[in-house]
């Protein structure tokens, strides 16, 4: 099961990364900075902006920190996968969404020094595919952590020889 979940994680991350990078390239090729066209009138515009900050444009000008944090997130995902060995398909998808989103924005930051954003709801900061994947992935992980009966941490403790963890779960 671990191998299937690993393929699901990697596949999800790859799909997010490709869709994110292709959509950003299309926006950069077909828009000039600041251009906006309605996609769904009154609901959604495509607006080309460059985000030099974090989520919602917070903390602009801290590129090295954001690059470092992306590597921390990706390292954390690798650690969770290696150490906890989650078998849940939802966890694999969630980690894949976060990994793909973090990688997509990381590529922008390293290549250009900013992130291409283009989905514009008018009442929310402009965002991209990677941002959506990150948000959905984190939401799935939070729901799993809060409501799942799958106690991966107890499994890790049990593998380390701590039988009290399995008694506490039973």
Secondary structure, 3 states (H helix, E strand, C coil): CHHHHHHHHHHHHHHHHHHHHHHHHHHHHHCCCCCEEEEECCCEEEEEEEECCCHHHCCCCCHHHHHHHHHHHHHHHHHHHHHHCCCCHHHHHHHHHHHHHHHHHHHHHHHHCCEEEEEECCCCCCECHHHHHHHHHHHHHHHHHHHCCCCHHHHHHHHCCCHHHHHHHC
